[in-house]
Amino acid sequence: MGYRLKMYAFWKFGVKFMPLLFPFYFLKFQVAEVPFTAVEVLVYILFCAFLLSGVNVKRVVKEKMFWFAGAFFLAAVISTFIVPASLSKVDGTEVTALIDAMGVLKGWVFMPLLYFVMAYFSIDGERDKKHMLVSFIWSGVILSIWAIYQVASGNYVTSDGRASAFYESANYLALYLGPICVLSLIMTLEVLRGRAWKKLVFLMPGFLVLAAMFFTKSYAGMIAVFAGFGFYLMLSKNFTRRFKIAACGLAILVFAGLAFMQVGTEKFESFFELSERSQSSARLQIWHASSELISEHPLFGIGLGQFEIYYQWKMDEIYKLFTYEWLIPHPHNFLMGIWLNFGLLGLISIIGVILVAVKRVHVGDGLRLMISALLFSILIHGIFDMPFMKNDLAMEFWFIIALLL
């Protein structure tokens, strides 16, 4: 009994503070030529302790969420093994497509789902959820300090002068920080509502993540953050109508101010440019090619992690030399990305996961409503980008789903 209690305490502690480590998947190594990340190995260790602790897992049979999650995993397995051993890129080079797909299955699907299962069993009331949210916030603070240092030193990783921390793209940083920014804004609002001025010192983490989000210059990220914040503000019963109107007015002014600061910049001007190469015109091409691929592979999709290869062939077919973007790993849209990677079963099951989670939210449940605002911001961001197909983003998604149960 003592051994099982120790195992229980170990995995529960690890799961609770795991969100702090979500972004650190870049710590990698190989065992017998099989790549692993430090976060992945820690999840496996915790899951072994979870099984040894004697937790009664039979209740998952009664939980509708796990049927949808299981269907999603099945779709991922099917979408892995429809991938051929190798594929030819447009330039004629051969890639180990099946091995790449198995890596996606292992790191972006299997490992996050294991964490999701453990998170579901580890959460025992609001206190555990709050501890996990604090860990989540501090993971964003670490990234934000890194990003702000880049801005202060001028030592950018990206060539376009946008903060990215250790990510290869500023958009990746914006995708991860988005829900944390929403959480920080809501916490700020709650502190101001309660007039607990002594607690303002605890809002410094929120200031850092919001500043880092601004320095990513991700318009989609900023839209998603304000959408998530507005979602919570409008549905929460903690505020009077007058307060909501005032807060919305302030949010609109801040948003307008941020937009005004971008006027005249190359990125802002290109945002409205559709006839020449810009982010907007490139996305339209990407969505066009993605819709064509979906119409050609509606049932099983194209397989896990194969989008860039299929995309390049399709772009060569449709646009020839007039392609605005060439190296695109994802279709810049959540639903399109899920459909192409996981097939129709994957799309239906992930929609089921989201609907089951949302049904647990009641307007009077302040904490769940706050967490649902994080999910809402992810879905809004998913209109313009792919907030799932990546180690930390997949962990973030399933973490938020677990908190809503």
KABELHU-V163066 format. One record per residue. PHI is phi in degrees with one decimal (none if undefined). OMEGA is omega in whole degrees, 0 to 359 (* if undefined). BURIAL is I if it has 16 or more other C-alpha atoms within 10 Angstrom, else O. Layout:
phi=PHI omega=OMEGA burial=BURIAL
phi=PHI omega=OMEGA burial=BURIAL
//
This chain:
phi=none omega=179 burial=O
phi=-62.7 omega=179 burial=O
phi=-63.4 omega=181 burial=O
phi=-65.6 omega=178 burial=I
phi=-65.1 omega=178 burial=O
phi=-66.9 omega=178 burial=O
phi=-62.7 omega=180 burial=I
phi=-62.6 omega=181 burial=I
phi=-64.7 omega=182 burial=O
phi=-65.9 omega=185 burial=O
phi=-71.3 omega=179 burial=I
phi=-67.6 omega=177 burial=I
phi=-62.9 omega=181 burial=O
phi=-64.3 omega=180 burial=I
phi=-65.5 omega=183 burial=I
phi=-64.1 omega=183 burial=I
phi=-103.9 omega=176 burial=I
phi=-59.3 omega=180 burial=I
phi=-53.5 omega=178 burial=I
phi=-61.6 omega=186 burial=I
phi=-102.8 omega=183 burial=I
phi=-48.2 omega=186 burial=I
phi=-73.9 omega=190 burial=I
phi=-90.6 omega=177 burial=I
phi=-69.2 omega=181 burial=I
phi=-70.5 omega=175 burial=O
phi=-79.5 omega=189 burial=O
phi=-121.7 omega=173 burial=O
phi=-157.9 omega=180 burial=O
phi=-124.9 omega=173 burial=O
phi=-126.8 omega=183 burial=O
phi=54.2 omega=179 burial=O
phi=67.2 omega=175 burial=O
phi=-98.9 omega=182 burial=O
phi=-74.9 omega=175 burial=O
phi=-137.2 omega=171 burial=I
phi=-110.2 omega=180 burial=I
phi=-61.4 omega=179 burial=O
phi=-63.9 omega=180 burial=I
phi=-60.5 omega=180 burial=I
phi=-63.3 omega=179 burial=O
phi=-62.6 omega=177 burial=I
phi=-62.3 omega=179 burial=I
phi=-63.4 omega=179 burial=O
phi=-63.1 omega=179 burial=O
phi=-63.8 omega=180 burial=I
phi=-69.1 omega=175 burial=I
phi=-61.9 omega=177 burial=O
phi=-63.3 omega=178 burial=I
phi=-60.0 omega=180 burial=I
phi=-68.6 omega=181 burial=I
phi=-72.3 omega=182 burial=I
phi=-76.6 omega=177 burial=I
phi=77.7 omega=178 burial=O
phi=-63.8 omega=179 burial=O
phi=-78.2 omega=184 burial=O
phi=-94.6 omega=184 burial=O
phi=-66.1 omega=184 burial=O
phi=-70.0 omega=178 burial=O
phi=-65.9 omega=180 burial=O
phi=-63.2 omega=181 burial=O
phi=-85.9 omega=183 burial=O
phi=-93.7 omega=183 burial=O
phi=-58.1 omega=181 burial=O
phi=-55.9 omega=184 burial=I
phi=-73.5 omega=173 burial=I
phi=-67.5 omega=178 burial=I
phi=-68.4 omega=178 burial=I
phi=-63.3 omega=177 burial=I
phi=-64.7 omega=177 burial=O
phi=-63.6 omega=178 burial=I
phi=-65.4 omega=178 burial=I
phi=-65.3 omega=177 burial=I
phi=-60.3 omega=178 burial=I
phi=-61.5 omega=179 burial=I
phi=-65.0 omega=179 burial=I
phi=-64.6 omega=178 burial=I
phi=-60.2 omega=182 burial=I
phi=-71.9 omega=174 burial=I
phi=-81.4 omega=188 burial=I
phi=-88.9 omega=168 burial=O
phi=-87.3 omega=181 burial=O
phi=-79.9 omega=177 burial=I
phi=-68.7 omega=182 burial=O
phi=-58.6 omega=179 burial=O
phi=-145.4 omega=177 burial=O
phi=-135.6 omega=178 burial=I
phi=-97.8 omega=174 burial=O
phi=-81.2 omega=182 burial=O
phi=-58.9 omega=181 burial=O
phi=-81.3 omega=176 burial=O
phi=96.7 omega=180 burial=O
phi=-73.6 omega=180 burial=O
phi=-94.8 omega=177 burial=O
phi=-123.2 omega=179 burial=O
phi=-80.9 omega=189 burial=O
phi=-62.7 omega=183 burial=I
phi=-65.8 omega=178 burial=I
phi=-62.5 omega=177 burial=I
phi=-61.5 omega=180 burial=I
phi=-64.8 omega=179 burial=I
phi=-66.8 omega=176 burial=I
phi=-65.3 omega=177 burial=I
phi=-64.1 omega=179 burial=I
phi=-59.5 omega=183 burial=I
phi=-69.7 omega=189 burial=I
phi=-91.3 omega=186 burial=I
phi=-107.6 omega=182 burial=I
phi=-123.2 omega=185 burial=I
phi=-61.8 omega=182 burial=I
phi=-62.7 omega=177 burial=I
phi=-62.0 omega=178 burial=I
phi=-68.7 omega=175 burial=I
phi=-61.3 omega=178 burial=I
phi=-63.8 omega=179 burial=I
phi=-58.6 omega=179 burial=I
phi=-60.8 omega=181 burial=I
phi=-66.1 omega=179 burial=I
phi=-62.9 omega=179 burial=I
phi=-59.4 omega=182 burial=I
phi=-80.4 omega=183 burial=I
phi=-85.4 omega=185 burial=I
phi=-76.6 omega=180 burial=I
phi=-128.8 omega=179 burial=O
phi=96.0 omega=185 burial=O
phi=-66.8 omega=182 burial=O
phi=-60.9 omega=179 burial=O
phi=-63.6 omega=179 burial=I
phi=-61.5 omega=180 burial=I
phi=-66.1 omega=177 burial=O
phi=-61.3 omega=180 burial=O
phi=-67.7 omega=178 burial=I
phi=-67.0 omega=177 burial=I
phi=-63.2 omega=177 burial=I
phi=-60.1 omega=179 burial=I
phi=-61.8 omega=179 burial=I
phi=-59.4 omega=184 burial=I
phi=-70.5 omega=172 burial=I
phi=-64.5 omega=177 burial=I
phi=-69.6 omega=179 burial=I
phi=-63.5 omega=179 burial=I
phi=-60.1 omega=178 burial=I
phi=-63.3 omega=183 burial=I
phi=-67.7 omega=177 burial=I
phi=-60.0 omega=178 burial=I
phi=-61.0 omega=182 burial=I
phi=-66.9 omega=180 burial=I
phi=-66.2 omega=176 burial=I
phi=-61.9 omega=177 burial=I
phi=-58.2 omega=181 burial=I
phi=-65.4 omega=183 burial=I
phi=-65.7 omega=183 burial=O
phi=-92.8 omega=184 burial=O
phi=73.5 omega=183 burial=O
phi=-95.4 omega=183 burial=O
phi=-78.5 omega=173 burial=I
phi=-81.7 omega=182 burial=I
phi=-84.4 omega=183 burial=O
phi=-80.5 omega=184 burial=O
phi=-98.5 omega=174 burial=O
phi=70.9 omega=178 burial=I
phi=-114.2 omega=180 burial=I
phi=-68.5 omega=182 burial=I
phi=-138.2 omega=187 burial=I
phi=55.4 omega=180 burial=I
phi=-94.2 omega=180 burial=I
phi=-72.3 omega=178 burial=I
phi=-79.1 omega=179 burial=O
phi=-137.1 omega=177 burial=I
phi=-64.5 omega=179 burial=I
phi=-63.9 omega=178 burial=I
phi=-63.7 omega=178 burial=I
phi=-64.4 omega=180 burial=I
phi=-64.0 omega=179 burial=I
phi=-62.1 omega=181 burial=I
phi=-73.8 omega=185 burial=I
phi=-76.1 omega=185 burial=I
phi=-50.0 omega=179 burial=I
phi=-60.9 omega=180 burial=I
phi=-68.4 omega=177 burial=I
phi=-64.2 omega=178 burial=I
phi=-60.7 omega=179 burial=I
phi=-60.9 omega=180 burial=I
phi=-66.9 omega=178 burial=I
phi=-64.4 omega=179 burial=I
phi=-64.9 omega=178 burial=I
phi=-62.4 omega=177 burial=I
phi=-60.7 omega=180 burial=I
phi=-62.0 omega=181 burial=I
phi=-66.7 omega=178 burial=O
phi=-65.7 omega=180 burial=I
phi=-66.3 omega=178 burial=O
phi=-63.1 omega=181 burial=O
phi=-84.1 omega=180 burial=O
phi=55.8 omega=180 burial=O
phi=-89.4 omega=188 burial=O
phi=-63.1 omega=180 burial=O
phi=-66.6 omega=181 burial=O
phi=-86.9 omega=183 burial=O
phi=-61.1 omega=180 burial=O
phi=-61.8 omega=180 burial=O
phi=-78.1 omega=180 burial=O
phi=-88.3 omega=178 burial=O
phi=-56.0 omega=176 burial=O
phi=-56.7 omega=178 burial=I
phi=-63.0 omega=179 burial=I
phi=-61.9 omega=182 burial=I
phi=-65.7 omega=183 burial=I
phi=-69.6 omega=177 burial=I
phi=-67.2 omega=177 burial=I
phi=-65.1 omega=179 burial=I
phi=-64.0 omega=177 burial=I
phi=-59.9 omega=179 burial=I
phi=-61.5 omega=183 burial=I
phi=-73.2 omega=173 burial=I
phi=-72.0 omega=182 burial=I
phi=56.3 omega=178 burial=I
phi=-90.9 omega=180 burial=I
phi=-66.7 omega=178 burial=I
phi=-61.7 omega=179 burial=I
phi=-64.3 omega=180 burial=I
phi=-66.7 omega=177 burial=I
phi=-61.8 omega=181 burial=O
phi=-63.9 omega=180 burial=I
phi=-64.1 omega=180 burial=I
phi=-67.1 omega=178 burial=I
phi=-66.5 omega=179 burial=I
phi=-63.8 omega=178 burial=I
phi=-64.4 omega=179 burial=I
phi=-64.6 omega=177 burial=I
phi=-58.5 omega=180 burial=I
phi=-66.5 omega=184 burial=I
phi=-60.9 omega=184 burial=I
phi=-71.4 omega=185 burial=O
phi=-93.2 omega=183 burial=I
phi=-68.5 omega=177 burial=I
phi=-92.5 omega=183 burial=O
phi=-81.9 omega=187 burial=O
phi=-129.7 omega=176 burial=I
phi=-75.8 omega=178 burial=O
phi=-60.9 omega=181 burial=O
phi=-62.5 omega=180 burial=O
phi=-64.7 omega=180 burial=O
phi=-62.5 omega=180 burial=I
phi=-63.0 omega=180 burial=O
phi=-64.9 omega=181 burial=O
phi=-66.4 omega=178 burial=I
phi=-64.7 omega=178 burial=I
phi=-60.8 omega=179 burial=O
phi=-64.5 omega=180 burial=O
phi=-62.4 omega=179 burial=O
phi=-64.2 omega=179 burial=O
phi=-64.1 omega=179 burial=O
phi=-63.9 omega=180 burial=O
phi=-61.3 omega=179 burial=O
phi=-64.9 omega=178 burial=O
phi=-63.6 omega=178 burial=O
phi=-64.1 omega=179 burial=O
phi=-64.9 omega=180 burial=O
phi=-63.1 omega=179 burial=O
phi=-65.1 omega=181 burial=O
phi=-91.5 omega=181 burial=O
phi=-60.7 omega=180 burial=O
phi=95.1 omega=178 burial=O
phi=-77.2 omega=181 burial=O
phi=-62.9 omega=180 burial=O
phi=-64.0 omega=181 burial=I
phi=-67.1 omega=181 burial=I
phi=-64.4 omega=182 burial=O
phi=-73.6 omega=180 burial=I
phi=-61.4 omega=183 burial=O
phi=-100.3 omega=182 burial=O
phi=-93.3 omega=182 burial=O
phi=-111.8 omega=183 burial=O
phi=-89.5 omega=180 burial=O
phi=-125.0 omega=182 burial=O
phi=-67.0 omega=177 burial=O
phi=-159.3 omega=178 burial=I
phi=-61.7 omega=182 burial=I
phi=-68.2 omega=180 burial=I
phi=-65.8 omega=178 burial=I
phi=-64.8 omega=179 burial=I
phi=-63.9 omega=179 burial=I
phi=-61.5 omega=177 burial=O
phi=-66.0 omega=181 burial=I
phi=-62.9 omega=180 burial=I
phi=-65.6 omega=177 burial=I
phi=-61.9 omega=180 burial=O
phi=-62.8 omega=180 burial=I
phi=-64.7 omega=179 burial=I
phi=-65.0 omega=177 burial=I
phi=-65.1 omega=179 burial=O
phi=-65.6 omega=178 burial=I
phi=-64.1 omega=180 burial=I
phi=-65.6 omega=179 burial=O
phi=-86.2 omega=181 burial=O
phi=-131.7 omega=188 burial=I
phi=-73.3 omega=187 burial=O
phi=-88.9 omega=185 burial=O
phi=-105.5 omega=184 burial=I
phi=72.2 omega=182 burial=I
phi=-107.3 omega=180 burial=I
phi=102.5 omega=183 burial=I
phi=-64.2 omega=172 burial=I
phi=69.9 omega=183 burial=I
phi=-106.6 omega=189 burial=I
phi=-61.4 omega=186 burial=I
phi=-60.4 omega=180 burial=I
phi=-66.7 omega=180 burial=I
phi=-64.5 omega=180 burial=I
phi=-62.2 omega=181 burial=I
phi=-65.3 omega=176 burial=I
phi=-63.3 omega=181 burial=I
phi=-67.7 omega=179 burial=I
phi=-66.0 omega=177 burial=I
phi=-64.4 omega=179 burial=I
phi=-70.2 omega=186 burial=O
phi=-85.2 omega=191 burial=O
phi=-109.2 omega=181 burial=O
phi=54.4 omega=184 burial=O
phi=-86.5 omega=183 burial=O
phi=-98.5 omega=180 burial=O
phi=-75.1 omega=181 burial=I
phi=-81.5 omega=180 burial=I
phi=-129.6 omega=186 burial=I
phi=-116.1 omega=183 burial=O
phi=-96.1 omega=183 burial=O
phi=-119.4 omega=183 burial=O
phi=-79.9 omega=183 burial=O
phi=-141.5 omega=185 burial=I
phi=-81.7 omega=177 burial=I
phi=57.2 omega=175 burial=I
phi=-160.8 omega=187 burial=I
phi=-61.7 omega=184 burial=I
phi=-67.1 omega=177 burial=I
phi=-62.0 omega=180 burial=I
phi=-63.5 omega=179 burial=I
phi=-64.9 omega=182 burial=I
phi=-60.8 omega=183 burial=I
phi=-70.2 omega=182 burial=I
phi=-84.1 omega=188 burial=I
phi=-115.6 omega=180 burial=I
phi=78.9 omega=184 burial=I
phi=-65.2 omega=178 burial=I
phi=-61.5 omega=178 burial=I
phi=-63.6 omega=179 burial=I
phi=-63.7 omega=180 burial=I
phi=-63.4 omega=183 burial=I
phi=-69.5 omega=180 burial=I
phi=-71.3 omega=174 burial=I
phi=-64.9 omega=176 burial=I
phi=-61.5 omega=177 burial=I
phi=-57.3 omega=182 burial=I
phi=-64.9 omega=182 burial=I
phi=-65.8 omega=178 burial=O
phi=-62.5 omega=180 burial=I
phi=-65.3 omega=183 burial=I
phi=-66.3 omega=180 burial=I
phi=-63.5 omega=179 burial=O
phi=-78.8 omega=186 burial=O
phi=-89.8 omega=174 burial=I
phi=-121.3 omega=183 burial=O
phi=-56.7 omega=181 burial=O
phi=-77.7 omega=180 burial=O
phi=-92.5 omega=187 burial=O
phi=-59.5 omega=183 burial=I
phi=-69.8 omega=179 burial=I
phi=-65.0 omega=178 burial=I
phi=-63.8 omega=178 burial=I
phi=-61.9 omega=180 burial=I
phi=-67.0 omega=178 burial=I
phi=-64.7 omega=176 burial=I
phi=-65.2 omega=177 burial=I
phi=-66.1 omega=178 burial=I
phi=-63.9 omega=179 burial=I
phi=-61.1 omega=180 burial=I
phi=-64.8 omega=177 burial=I
phi=-63.3 omega=181 burial=I
phi=-67.5 omega=176 burial=I
phi=-65.6 omega=177 burial=I
phi=-61.3 omega=181 burial=I
phi=-67.9 omega=174 burial=I
phi=-69.1 omega=187 burial=I
phi=-109.0 omega=185 burial=I
phi=-149.3 omega=184 burial=I
phi=-119.4 omega=184 burial=I
phi=-85.2 omega=181 burial=I
phi=-153.2 omega=190 burial=I
phi=-79.5 omega=179 burial=I
phi=-172.2 omega=185 burial=I
phi=-52.9 omega=185 burial=I
phi=-70.8 omega=181 burial=I
phi=-71.0 omega=176 burial=I
phi=-66.7 omega=177 burial=I
phi=-61.7 omega=180 burial=I
phi=-61.1 omega=181 burial=I
phi=-61.2 omega=183 burial=I
phi=-70.1 omega=174 burial=I
phi=-61.5 omega=180 burial=I
phi=-65.6 omega=177 burial=I
phi=-61.2 omega=180 burial=I
phi=-61.7 omega=181 burial=I
phi=-67.3 omega=181 burial=I
phi=-83.8 omega=182 burial=I
phi=-79.8 omega=* burial=I
//
